[in-house]
Amino acid sequence: MNDNNQLYSEELSVDLETLTGDRPLRVKRTVQGHTVLVEACGEVDLVTALMLEEQLEYAEAIVVPPAPVVVDLSRVAFLGARGLGTLVHHHHRCRSLGSTLRIVAQQPEVLRPIHVTGLDTTLCVVPNVHDAQHQRTHNPPQNHISST
């Protein structure tokens, strides 16, 4: 264990540019204290959502409820329908395990699709990882989502 209480880290990175012409998605999973943090960077679409889904499944397998699974989408430039479906599925899965899926995002590219689909009333969206790790409620917070 090191100074920042990080117990385990695994990074999955696949360059999809050569396969699909799309931007790559990088996904990293770490354990910090009791929180399992999944960080994504790139675009979450029909092709890349599977990488995020796999890391969320691993996170759910190792989280010790009621600790949360935090998915940091603050470096995601696009969130498509398949990515939204992945978040909803894992929101319900975490709930069934006695945990919470907390989504970190502030940028319109992620917040807008969540808001337009009405998922801001279901999903727990917070502005930063610190808030996601330290929030004490299992209910969706007041989401920081603007309709603009």
N, C-alpha and C positions, 0 to 999 in steps of 0.2 A: 504494500500500500504506500502511496506517495503522499506528499503534503496536501494535495487538494482532494484527498479522500477518494481518489479514483481507484476502483478495484479491478476493472476489466475494460478493455477497449478492443473493438474490432472494426475495421473499416472495409467497406466493400465499394469498389469503384470499377465501373465498366464504361469504356469509351464507346458510346453508341453512335458517335459521329460517322465512323466508318461503316456501320451496319445500316443506319437509317437516314443519315444526313441531318439528324437532330443533334441538339446539344446534349452533352453527357449529363448523367445524374450521378452524384456521389452520395453515398449514405454511410454514416458512421454511427456505431452504437457503443455507448459507454455506461458504466455504472458509477454513480457519484453518490456516496452514502447509501441510502435505500432507493434512490430514484434511478430509473433506467432512462437514459437520454438517447434518443435517436435523432441525429442531425442529418438534414438533407440539403444538398446544394445543386441547383440546376433546374430542370423542368420535370414535373410529375405529370405524365400523360399516359396514354394507352399502352405505350411500349415500356416506359420506365417505372410505372406504378408497382410492378411486381417486385422490384428491388426494395422499395419502401415497405411493401407488405411483408416480405420475408423478414426484414429486420424488426418490424413490429411484432411478428409472431415470436421471434427469438426473445424480444424484450418481455413479452407477456409470459413466456415460459420461465423467466428468471426473476421477475419482479415479486417482491414479497408484499402482498396487500396488507394494509391499505396504501402503501407507497404508490406514487403515480408512475405512469409511463409518460414521458414528455417527448413530443415530436417537435423538433425545432425546424420550422419552415422559413425562418427569417432570411435565408439565402436562396429561396426558391423563386424563380422568375416566372413560372407558369404553373397553374394548378388546374388540370382538366377534370372532366367528369369521372374518369377512372380513379383519379387521385381523391376526389371527393367521396366516391364510393368506398375506397380503402379506409379513409378516415372514419366514416360512419360505421363500417363493419368493425373496426378496431375499438371504436368508442363503446359499442355494445359488448364486444368481447371483454374489454377491461372491466366494464360494469359487472358482467357475470362472474368475473374473478374476484370482485371486491376491491378493485383498483379504479383508477380514473385515467383516461387519456386526456392529456392537456396539450393543446396546440399552441406553439409560439409563432406569432406572425404580427406584423404591423403594416406590411406593404399591400397596396391595392391589388396586385396580381394574385394574392392569396385571399385577402379579405373579401374582395368583390364577389367571387363565385360562392363563397360561404354565405354571404349576406343575400345574394340574389335567389339562392335556392332555399332560403329560410333556415339553413342549418345553424345559423348563429344562435338560435333558440335551443338547440340540442347540444352542439359541440362546445367544449370548454376552450375558449380562445383567450390567450393572455399575451401581453406585449413583450415579455422577456422571460428568459429561462429562470431567473431568480424568482419571479412571481409564480411561475409554474411549479417550481420545487417547493415553495413555502406556503402555497395556498392551502387552507385547511378544509375547504368545503368540497363535497362531491357533486354539487350542483353547478351548472354552467354559470360563470360569473357574469357581471355586466361586461359584455364583449366590447372591445374597442374596434368596432366596425362602422365604417362610414359608407353611406350609399353613393358617394361620389366616385 
